[in-house]
Amino acid sequence: MIHRLNDIETDLQQRRNRAYDEGWLGEIEGIDLTLTFLRRKRDEAGRLVSRTTAFGTPEVPTR
């Protein structure tokens, strides 16, 4: 998931650069907001990955 979010961020940065070049101020504002949410989501995903604990394979009771 983090890799995909990085790809989306790269695409958004490219769109932002084009919007800046074209003078689309409203578009820049929307992209900046989206980038803020995306970065927050990526940070959250990174924290969840680092918090994951492996408990091993549970044992199946024998009769």
N, C-alpha and C positions, 0 to 999 in steps of 0.2 A: 504494500500500500504506500509506503514512504517513497519508493522509487517512482510510482505513478504520480504522486503529489509533486515530486521534483520536476517531472516532465511537464505537468500542468503549469507549474510556476514559470518554467522556461518559456512556454508558449505565451503566457500572460505578459511576461516581460517584453517579448517581441511585439505583442499587440499594443502594449503601453508605449513603446518606442514609436511605433507607427502613428498612434493617436497623437503623440506629442509633435511629431513631424507635421501632421496634418492640422494641428491646432484644435483638436476635438477635446475641449476641456471637460465636458460632461463625461465623455468616455474615459478619460484619464481618472477622474474621480471614482467612477464605478470600478475600474480595474484595480485602483489602489485599495478600495474597500475589499474586493474579492481577494487580493493578495494578502491582506491582513488576516482574513478568515482562514485562508489556505495555510498560511504559516502557523497560525494557532493550532489548526487541525494536525499539521505535520508534527509540531512540538508535542502535542498530546499523544499522538501515535508513537512517537519515540519514547515517551515516558512509559507508556503501556508495555512496549517491547522490553524495556529494561526492568520493569517490575514483574514480569512473568516468572513464575517459579515452576520448575519441573519437579514433580513429586515421584516420578518413576512410574512403572507399570504396576497397577494394583494386582495383588495376588488373588487368584480365584480359589475359594475354599474347596477342599476336597472332602468327599464323604466317606 
